[in-house]
């Protein structure tokens, strides 16, 4: 039988505990556990999570994290909902409804302190300017947006929210508004107005990407907000709209969307987008939330309304024991 030193030219180092800064492929013998240990790479992947109780698409963009998420509103077929659900990392539970049923809202904040704004009511079709805050139990009406619109990008927190671009009637808006926990104020415009776009980040470091430009169609454009104005970021690898999003300006995740319904997932590092593991199911108008390394995709159209949830885990170094029996 071959031994490691014969194959590799050196001995396996013996240690009493696993090293804290091991590198990929590093191998050692742990005297305490009496195990040969190795540092390996666990690839990025999407995995099935718990299903929504109500299948729907065109919800808000999502609020919270992969283990404490919140979605509200949406469209089950050809009407709007007020239904809200919380996710605990395993399953969804229905909560108190929105006061005003809507689809295609913006959202910001956490599961227990979030704000939902704008959106669209059908039938009949109408852009909404309503703002509602959620405290972990119920929704309460707040001061309205300055401009009623839907399918724009949302970012920030309940007391420092951001809403940008979106659709107004048959055209796209370039408007940006900031929320201070009480009221909205107009800010500098985006360079390119888009609907069905994605957003994430904070009020002073926001990110808007993808969407549908009129004219122009599916967009790959990325814009970064610094609390005052917008500047161009790196273009997405694939132009798309009606996509899901998660993360921060310098660590974002984009997934799914149109045209055609895609499984493509990309990550943004503050400069450029790179491809990573694909969704299991192609869908459009899905809700996204969480972080670049722990994202959540739920609902959407496949092409009918979906209740499926997928959880994203980024590439990680994983120390495991070798079976040498």
C-alpha positions as CSV (number, residue, x, y, z in Angstrom):
1,X,0.0,0.0,0.0
2,X,1.3,3.5,-0.9
3,X,1.9,5.9,1.9
4,X,1.4,9.7,1.8
5,X,5.1,10.5,2.0
6,X,5.9,8.2,-0.9
7,X,3.2,9.9,-3.0
8,X,3.7,13.5,-2.0
9,X,7.3,13.6,-0.7
10,X,6.6,14.8,2.7
11,X,5.0,13.8,6.0
12,X,1.5,14.7,7.2
13,X,2.0,17.2,10.1
14,X,0.5,16.2,13.5
15,X,-1.4,18.9,15.5
16,X,-3.5,18.9,18.6
17,X,-6.2,21.1,17.0
18,X,-7.2,22.1,13.4
19,X,-5.2,25.1,12.2
20,X,-7.3,28.3,12.0
21,X,-5.7,29.5,8.7
22,X,-5.5,26.4,6.7
23,X,-5.4,26.6,2.9
24,X,-7.2,24.7,0.2
25,X,-5.8,21.2,-0.2
26,X,-3.8,21.4,3.1
27,X,-3.9,18.1,5.0
28,X,-2.9,17.2,8.6
29,X,-3.4,14.7,11.4
30,X,-5.4,15.8,14.4
31,X,-4.0,14.0,17.5
32,X,-7.0,14.9,19.6
33,X,-9.7,13.4,17.3
34,X,-7.3,10.8,15.8
35,X,-8.4,11.9,12.3
36,X,-6.7,12.9,9.1
37,X,-8.2,16.3,8.2
38,X,-8.2,18.2,4.9
39,X,-9.3,21.7,3.8
40,X,-11.5,21.4,0.7
41,X,-13.6,23.8,-1.3
42,X,-17.4,23.4,-1.1
43,X,-18.8,25.0,-4.3
44,X,-21.6,27.6,-4.4
45,X,-25.1,26.1,-4.7
46,X,-28.8,26.7,-4.5
47,X,-30.9,24.2,-2.4
48,X,-34.6,23.8,-1.8
49,X,-36.2,25.6,1.1
50,X,-39.7,25.6,2.5
51,X,-42.6,26.5,0.2
52,X,-44.6,29.7,0.5
53,X,-48.2,29.2,1.7
54,X,-49.5,31.3,-1.1
55,X,-48.1,30.8,-4.6
56,X,-47.5,34.2,-6.3
57,X,-45.3,36.4,-8.3
58,X,-44.5,40.2,-8.5
59,X,-44.1,40.5,-4.7
60,X,-42.0,43.1,-3.0
61,X,-38.2,42.6,-3.4
62,X,-38.1,41.0,0.0
63,X,-36.8,42.2,3.4
64,X,-34.6,40.5,6.0
65,X,-32.2,37.5,5.7
66,X,-32.2,33.9,4.6
67,X,-33.1,32.7,8.1
68,X,-35.5,35.7,9.0
69,X,-37.1,36.8,5.8
70,X,-40.3,38.7,4.9
71,X,-42.4,39.0,1.7
72,X,-45.8,40.7,1.1
73,X,-48.3,41.4,-1.6
74,X,-47.9,40.0,-5.1
75,X,-50.1,38.4,-7.8
76,X,-51.5,34.9,-7.8
77,X,-52.9,35.1,-11.3
78,X,-54.6,38.3,-12.3
79,X,-55.2,40.2,-9.1
80,X,-53.2,41.7,-6.2
81,X,-52.7,40.3,-2.7
82,X,-52.2,41.8,0.7
83,X,-50.8,38.5,2.2
84,X,-47.6,38.7,4.2
85,X,-45.4,35.7,5.2
86,X,-42.3,35.3,7.4
87,X,-39.5,32.8,6.8
88,X,-37.5,31.2,9.7
89,X,-34.9,29.4,7.6
90,X,-37.1,26.3,7.2
91,X,-40.8,27.3,6.6
92,X,-43.1,30.2,5.9
93,X,-45.8,31.4,8.2
94,X,-48.6,33.8,7.3
95,X,-48.8,37.1,9.2
96,X,-51.1,40.1,9.3
97,X,-51.9,41.5,5.9
98,X,-50.8,44.7,4.3
99,X,-53.4,47.5,4.6
100,X,-53.4,48.0,0.8
101,X,-53.0,45.0,-1.5
102,X,-50.3,45.6,-4.1
103,X,-47.8,44.0,-6.4
104,X,-44.3,45.1,-7.5
105,X,-43.5,47.1,-4.4
106,X,-40.1,48.2,-3.1
107,X,-39.0,47.2,0.3
108,X,-36.3,47.8,2.9
109,X,-35.3,46.6,6.3
110,X,-35.5,43.5,8.4
111,X,-38.2,40.9,9.3
112,X,-39.2,42.8,12.4
113,X,-38.6,46.4,11.2
114,X,-39.3,46.9,7.5
115,X,-40.9,49.4,5.1
116,X,-42.9,48.7,1.9
117,X,-43.6,51.3,-0.6
118,X,-45.1,52.0,-4.0
119,X,-46.5,49.2,-6.1
120,X,-49.4,48.5,-8.5
121,X,-53.0,47.6,-8.0
122,X,-54.9,45.4,-10.4
123,X,-57.7,45.5,-11.5
124,X,-58.0,48.2,-12.5
125,X,-54.2,49.0,-13.1
126,X,-53.0,51.9,-11.0
127,X,-49.6,53.0,-9.6
128,X,-49.6,53.4,-5.8
129,X,-47.8,55.8,-3.6
130,X,-48.7,54.1,-0.2
131,X,-46.0,53.5,2.4
132,X,-46.4,50.9,5.1
133,X,-44.1,49.9,8.0
134,X,-44.0,46.4,9.5
135,X,-43.0,45.9,13.2
136,X,-42.9,42.1,13.2
137,X,-46.6,41.9,13.9
138,X,-48.6,44.3,11.8
139,X,-48.5,47.0,9.1
140,X,-49.2,50.7,9.7
141,X,-49.8,53.4,7.2
142,X,-47.1,56.1,6.8
143,X,-46.5,59.2,4.6
144,X,-46.8,58.6,0.9
145,X,-44.1,58.5,-1.7
146,X,-43.7,61.8,-3.7
147,X,-44.3,59.9,-7.0
148,X,-46.6,56.9,-7.3
149,X,-44.8,54.1,-9.1
150,X,-44.0,50.4,-9.2
151,X,-41.3,47.8,-10.1
152,X,-38.5,50.1,-9.1
153,X,-35.5,49.3,-6.9
154,X,-35.5,49.3,-3.1
155,X,-32.7,49.4,-0.5
156,X,-31.9,50.5,3.0
157,X,-33.7,50.2,6.3
158,X,-37.0,51.1,7.9
159,X,-35.6,54.5,9.0
160,X,-33.3,55.1,6.1
161,X,-35.0,53.7,2.9
162,X,-34.3,54.3,-0.8
163,X,-36.6,53.9,-3.8
164,X,-35.4,54.5,-7.3
165,X,-36.7,54.3,-10.9
166,X,-39.7,52.1,-11.8
167,X,-42.8,52.5,-13.9
168,X,-45.3,55.3,-14.0
169,X,-48.2,54.5,-16.4
170,X,-46.6,53.6,-19.8
171,X,-43.2,55.1,-19.1
172,X,-40.2,54.6,-16.8
173,X,-39.2,57.0,-14.1
174,X,-35.7,58.2,-13.2
175,X,-36.8,59.5,-9.8
176,X,-34.9,58.7,-6.6
177,X,-36.5,59.2,-3.1
178,X,-35.1,58.7,0.4
179,X,-37.2,57.8,3.5
180,X,-36.2,58.9,7.0
181,X,-38.7,56.8,8.9
182,X,-41.3,59.5,8.6
183,X,-41.4,61.1,5.1
184,X,-39.9,60.9,1.6
185,X,-37.7,63.4,0.0
186,X,-36.7,63.8,-3.7
187,X,-33.0,63.2,-4.6
188,X,-30.9,63.2,-7.7
189,X,-32.2,61.1,-10.6
190,X,-30.8,57.9,-12.0
191,X,-29.0,58.1,-15.3
192,X,-31.3,55.5,-17.0
193,X,-34.9,54.9,-16.0
194,X,-35.9,51.2,-15.9
195,X,-38.9,49.1,-14.7
196,X,-38.8,45.6,-13.3
197,X,-35.2,46.3,-12.1
198,X,-33.4,45.0,-9.0
199,X,-32.0,46.9,-6.0
200,X,-30.1,46.3,-2.8
201,X,-27.7,48.0,-0.4
202,X,-28.2,51.0,1.9
203,X,-29.5,54.5,1.6
204,X,-25.9,55.9,1.3
205,X,-24.5,53.0,-0.7
206,X,-27.3,51.7,-2.9
207,X,-27.2,49.5,-6.0
208,X,-29.6,49.3,-9.0
209,X,-29.1,46.8,-11.8
210,X,-30.9,45.1,-14.7
211,X,-34.4,46.1,-15.6
212,X,-36.4,47.0,-18.7
213,X,-35.6,50.3,-20.4
214,X,-38.1,52.1,-22.7
215,X,-36.8,52.3,-25.3
216,X,-34.0,49.7,-25.2
217,X,-35.5,46.6,-23.7
218,X,-33.7,44.3,-21.3
219,X,-30.8,46.1,-19.6
220,X,-27.4,45.0,-18.2
221,X,-26.7,48.5,-16.7
222,X,-25.6,48.9,-13.1
223,X,-25.7,52.2,-11.2
224,X,-24.3,52.9,-7.7
225,X,-25.7,55.5,-5.3
226,X,-23.5,57.3,-2.7
227,X,-26.2,59.1,-0.8
228,X,-26.2,62.1,-3.2
229,X,-25.8,60.9,-6.8
230,X,-25.7,57.9,-9.1
231,X,-22.6,56.7,-11.1
232,X,-22.2,53.9,-13.5
233,X,-21.0,50.5,-12.2
234,X,-19.9,47.4,-14.1
235,X,-22.5,45.9,-16.5
236,X,-24.1,42.6,-15.7
237,X,-23.0,39.6,-17.8
238,X,-26.5,39.0,-19.0
239,X,-29.1,41.8,-19.7
240,X,-32.4,40.9,-17.8
241,X,-35.4,42.2,-16.0
242,X,-37.9,40.9,-13.4
243,X,-35.0,39.4,-11.5
244,X,-34.3,38.7,-7.8
245,X,-31.6,40.5,-5.8
246,X,-29.8,40.4,-2.4
247,X,-26.8,41.9,-0.7
248,X,-24.9,45.2,-0.6
249,X,-23.4,47.6,-3.1
250,X,-20.0,45.9,-2.9
251,X,-21.4,42.4,-2.4
252,X,-24.5,41.8,-4.4
253,X,-26.4,38.8,-5.8
254,X,-28.6,38.7,-8.9
255,X,-30.7,35.7,-10.0
256,X,-33.5,34.6,-12.3
257,X,-35.5,37.0,-14.5
258,X,-36.4,37.5,-18.2
259,X,-36.2,37.4,-21.1
260,X,-37.5,33.9,-21.4
261,X,-37.0,32.9,-17.8
262,X,-33.4,32.2,-16.7
263,X,-31.6,30.3,-14.0
264,X,-28.5,32.5,-14.2
265,X,-27.0,33.9,-11.0
266,X,-24.3,36.6,-10.8
267,X,-22.3,38.2,-8.0
268,X,-21.1,41.8,-7.8
269,X,-17.9,42.8,-5.9
270,X,-18.3,46.6,-6.3
271,X,-16.7,46.7,-9.7
272,X,-17.8,43.7,-11.9
273,X,-20.2,40.8,-12.1
274,X,-19.2,37.1,-12.2
275,X,-21.3,34.0,-12.8
276,X,-21.9,31.5,-10.0
277,X,-24.3,28.6,-9.3
278,X,-27.6,28.6,-11.2
279,X,-31.1,28.4,-9.7
280,X,-32.7,25.0,-10.0
281,X,-35.8,26.4,-11.6
282,X,-36.0,29.3,-14.1
283,X,-38.5,32.0,-13.0
284,X,-39.4,35.6,-13.4
285,X,-40.9,38.3,-11.1
286,X,-39.5,36.4,-8.0
287,X,-38.7,37.9,-4.6
288,X,-35.1,38.0,-3.4
289,X,-33.6,38.8,-0.1
290,X,-30.6,38.1,2.1
291,X,-26.9,38.5,1.3
292,X,-24.4,37.8,-1.4
293,X,-23.3,34.6,0.4
294,X,-26.7,33.6,1.8
295,X,-29.4,34.6,-0.5
296,X,-33.1,33.6,-0.8
297,X,-35.2,33.3,-3.9
298,X,-39.0,32.7,-3.5
299,X,-42.2,32.8,-5.6
300,X,-42.2,34.0,-9.2
301,X,-43.7,32.7,-12.4
302,X,-42.6,29.4,-14.0
303,X,-44.9,30.3,-16.0
304,X,-47.7,29.9,-13.5
305,X,-47.5,31.4,-10.0
306,X,-44.9,29.5,-7.9
307,X,-44.5,28.9,-4.1
308,X,-41.0,27.4,-4.4
309,X,-38.1,28.7,-2.3
310,X,-34.4,28.2,-3.0
311,X,-31.5,29.1,-0.6
312,X,-28.1,30.2,-1.9
313,X,-24.8,29.3,-0.2
314,X,-21.6,30.7,-1.5
315,X,-18.3,28.9,-2.0
316,X,-16.8,28.0,1.4
317,X,-13.7,26.4,2.7
318,X,-14.7,23.2,4.5
319,X,-12.5,21.2,6.8
320,X,-13.4,17.5,6.7
321,X,-12.1,14.2,8.0
322,X,-10.8,11.6,5.5
323,X,-12.1,8.1,5.7
324,X,-9.0,5.9,5.7
325,X,-10.7,2.7,6.8
